[in-house]
Amino acid sequence: MAFWLFKSEPSNWSWDDQVAKGDTGEEWDGVRNYQARNHMREMQRGDLGFFYHSQKDKEIVGIVEVIAEAHPDSTTDDDRWECVDIKAVSSVATPVTLADIKNEPKLADMVLVNNTRLSVQPVTSDEWKIICDMAGVKT
């Protein structure tokens, strides 16, 4: 199993929107960055990810699961763009802010710290465990 981080502007798609989709989940569509798209191409069903609110909050608020592997993005006719489907698994007990992550020395190499603009990014298993502990999530 691999771990990921999905960034979303809550004014466009919030954690509450994701939760409302239930077990049917939703396409993680609209990504127009090759590196982010390539990360989605690597995802497998059952992989887990953090759901991160970007813009002003800048915090991890939930955990999602990949429920469909990379397929054409339904929001475009351009076949270069693909997406995965994700569903909400659980909210985190304590949201973990970008500032919290930057203040943890063990997370200094995390992609989120070094490339804050990338909308879909990998998370190492060690980073996953540290953030889950910070968020009050049992792994």
Secondary structure, DSSP 8 states (H G I E B T S, - for coil): --EEEEEE-TTTS-HHHHHHTGGG-EE------HHHHHHHHH--TT-EEEEEE-TTS-EEEEEEEEEEEEEE-TT-S-TT-EEEEEEEEEEEEEEEEHHHHHT-GGGTT-HHHH-TT-SEEEE-HHHHHHHHHHHT---
